[in-house]
Amino acid sequence: MNSKSVYKVPNGKLLKIILDYDEKNNSINSVRITGDFFAYPEEAIEAMEDELKNVHLDEDSLLDKINNVIQNKNIEFIGLDAKGLTTGILMCVK
């Protein structure tokens, strides 16, 4: 199923999510993350999108995975954080 969300991160920037997910397994098939935030290094968003494939769509699993990717890939966000990204993705399934 395809779904979209637009979310203003508290004290942050606008986040736009396009999510394709498996309703039966409640997991991510693919996700597209855009918005007016900044991410470093340049390939950080693509790496995050790739790493989120097949992740279960519950807050704890998603937040843990996003935090792990941020740490392992040394990603720095300006105007976005792991909690905001998690919330934006989960808004697509509500």
Buried (B, 14 or more C-beta within 10 A) or exposed (E): EEBEBEBEBEEBBBBBBBBBBEEEEEBBBBBEBEBEBEBEEEEBBEBBBEBBEEBEBBEEBBBBBBBEBBEEBEBEBEBBBBBBBBBBBBBBBE
